[in-house]
Amino acid sequence: MTLRGTVGSFAQQRAAVADARRTRGVADVLDELEVRILDRDRRMDAEIRGAALQRLAWDSEVPSDYIEVHVRDGWITLKGDVGFQFQSDAAFADVASLFGVTGVTNAIEVVESL
């Protein structure tokens, strides 16, 4: 199944893909959805970054001191090192639902010695 079209947020994109994957008879989902945020819903990159840093700091599962957050045109890139995969996944989930986010690249590396 291929999803094409436009959605108003990254959270809506993730929800559409998740719904498609749960559909009976669907083996794989190709996500070609484009996130296009309306002007009234746009946030400045610095505001998104601040919200992302705050969300990560609130999550006790995420070692936020080891994660860098970069934002460009609403797209968040997470970098850094964590000790476990669930911490990387939690960091992604924390920022993916933020208002104004157009996408997330999770470049966090899992390093067993942390």
Secondary structure, DSSP 8 states (H G I E B T S, - for coil): -EEEEEESSHHHHHHHHHHHHTSTT----EEEEEE---GGG---HHHHHHHHHHHHHH-TTS-GGGEEEEEETTEEEEEEEESSHHHHHHHHHHHHTSTT--EEEEEEEE-TT-
